[in-house]
Amino acid sequence: MREHFWNTPNAITVGRIAASPLLMLLPWCSGVAGSALFGLFFLAVSLTDLLDGYLARRDNTVTRVGKLLDPLADKLLVATALVLLVAMPGRIPMWGAPLVVLILGRELAVTGLRAMASAEGVVMQAAPMGKWKTGFQTAAITLLVIHYPWLGLPVHALGLVLLFVATVLAVVSGYVYFASYLGNPEGT
């Protein structure tokens, strides 16, 4: 039976995918106002992930393609932002580049693992630690995009601290996913 693709949750997800390349304009608008605008833009687009999931469950409009596109949209948004921040002078220092590599590597590995599990008919639900990772990651990227002190807060420094926390959570939650899938009792 064919699913109806165009529903509100899937449209929101497609919008998140379409919004990701807009982040590439940040280097040309990297002053105080432009950075704040792009930081808030990133946060707003990231939060649509909560909205589309809520609507899909509430309205019983979860689709197979939505299950595929939703995590893809999240990873595209995060990867675009992190790669851009590494490339921009002063946003993520060289010592932070390995953190970005670990986060992106974890995302690719877990996506591959979920694809393998799905091929076997196993659905891997998002783990609580993975949700915490997403929250810290979103906060870190938002602050690193904003970059400049805001409301008296050292936004950039806070963003780097949160990026470190997000990286630790990414590695640990990645381990939990793999341990759970491979049947390791420590991962459950």
Phi, psi and omega in degrees: 000134182275135180273153175276111185287312188279090171234173185300312180300317180292325177296321177296318179298315178297322176298322178295320177297315181294329181284335184305312181296340179297335177299337182292351176278348183307316181302334180271352180229044190266015174286185183302308183292315180296319179295318178297316180299314181291325177297315179292325176298312179301314180299314181298315180295320179299320182291343176295341176297321177293319183294312183293324177294316178300312182295320181297319179287316182298316185266004181055046181242029176292130180237160177298318180292327176295320177297330178279313186287327184300307178293330177296318179298317179298314182293322178297316180297312181294314181298317179301312182295314183294317179297318178298316181294325176293322183286336183275129179302133174084357183271300174240114182293168183304324180293341179273346181301318177299330177297317179296317179298318178297316179297311182293322177297318178298317180299316179294318181295314181292323176297316177297318179297316179296324178295318177298314181298317180298321178297335178265005180082014180260128177261123179260107180287156176295130180278151179305320180294327176295326178290321175297318178303315181297317179298312179294322179296315179297316179297316180299311182296318178303312181292323179291328176288316178299316169067309187276152176308138184217132182054034179078006182260143175282077190304314183298313180298317177298321178298320179293320177298314180294328176295320178296314179298316179299323180293316178300313179297324179297313181294313181295314180293326175298317176299316181299316178301311182293317180298319180295315182294321183277000174085018179282121181299337179291335183273356181256000000 
